[in-house]
Amino acid sequence: MGKIDSLPIFFIIGRPRTGTTLIRTLFDAHPNVNIPPECPIILNLFPKYGGIRNWDQKNLIAFYKDVQKQRKFISWQIDLEKLKMELLECEGETTFQHLIRLLYGNNNSLFDKDKIITLGDKNPVYSIYIKKIFKTFPDAKYIHLTRDYRDNILSILKVDFEAPLVPLIAYRWRYSAINILKLKKKHPDQFFTIKYEDFVNNSRDHYKQLCEFVGVPFDDGVFDFYKKKDEVYKLYPSKILDKYHKSLFQPISNEKVGLWKKKMKERDIRTADAVIGKYAEMLGYERKYRRPALWTIIRIMPGMTYGRLSYVFGFFVNLLPFRLRMAIVNRGSVFAAVYWKVYSLFKK
C-alpha cells in the first residue's frame, strides 16, 4: 500500500451486456490485478472531493462515509475498519486519485492474489462520461468492449437495465461509441478496442493481448474463473446472479453471437440500423439496411429524442449539490423498477 500511487490503473468500458463483466472477471481472477466490483465511485464522488489537495480528518471521514453510501458498494468485500484507518493516515497533502487507489487496493477478491502490479475498474456508465474519467486518470489504459448492436439490444431487452425501447437502446449504443471514438482518436495508445464476438471466439489469444496492454503477465489459470460458483453464490443473492450473470458460471462460449439473425424482428433490425448509422461500420459491424425508409426515420425520432433528453438531464443533475445529486442517482433503480412493473402490466 505504501507504493499504491505507482500502480498503473486501467478501465473496462462499453455498453452494458457487451462482455465487460466477463473481462472484469478474468482480470479479477488474475493474481497480479486488483479490480473491485462495479460501482461508479469516481464519477459520483469526484465533484465533491476531486479538488481537495490538503485533507483533514473531517474530509477523510466524510469521504469514508460517502463511499459506503454508494448503491453498489454493498457488493464489495472490504474490511471497513482497515480502510478507515488507512484513510486517516492520508491526512495532509494528498489527492483524490490516491484515495481511489487506496480504496481499490483494499478490495478483497475471491481469487488468490500474489503481488499486485496494477489496479482495474469496470463500469459501463463510464463510457458515457469517459471525458471526466480520462481527466481524472489521464495516464490510465482503457479497454473498450463493443458488441454487435443488434445482439446487444436483444440482451438488454431481457433485463431491466433500461427502458425496453429499441430506438432508445440503439441510441445509447451510438452515443457511447461516439464518445469513446472521439477520445481514442486523440489518445490512440491508451485505448484498446475489442469486439465481444472476436473475444469469445478466441479468448486466450485476445486475453494475452489485453494482459500485454495493461502490463501484466498472461495467466492461463484465469479461465477457470467459473469454478468459483459456489463461493460466489454464498456472497450474493442467487436471484440476481441467475438473472444477470448466469453465463459467468460456465466456460466461455460463443453461442450468443449472431442471435439477432434468428430472434430479432425485422422492424427492430431496420430501427437499429437507422439509429446506429455509419457507426456500425466504424466499429466493424455491417448494417442490413443502409438506407432507412421515411416511416422508419419518423418512428425512431421519439426514442432518440428521449435518449438525448436523458443525457441533458444527466448533465444538469451533475451540477446539483452533492446530497441532492446522490439522492437522485441512488433512486434511479427505484424509478426503473416502477417503470418495469407498469410496463409488464401493459405488456400482459
Order of alpha helices (4+ residues) and beta strands (2+ residues): beta-alpha-beta-alpha-beta-alpha-alpha-beta-alpha-beta-alpha-beta-alpha-alpha-beta-alpha-alpha-alpha-alpha-alpha-alpha-alpha-alpha-alpha-alpha
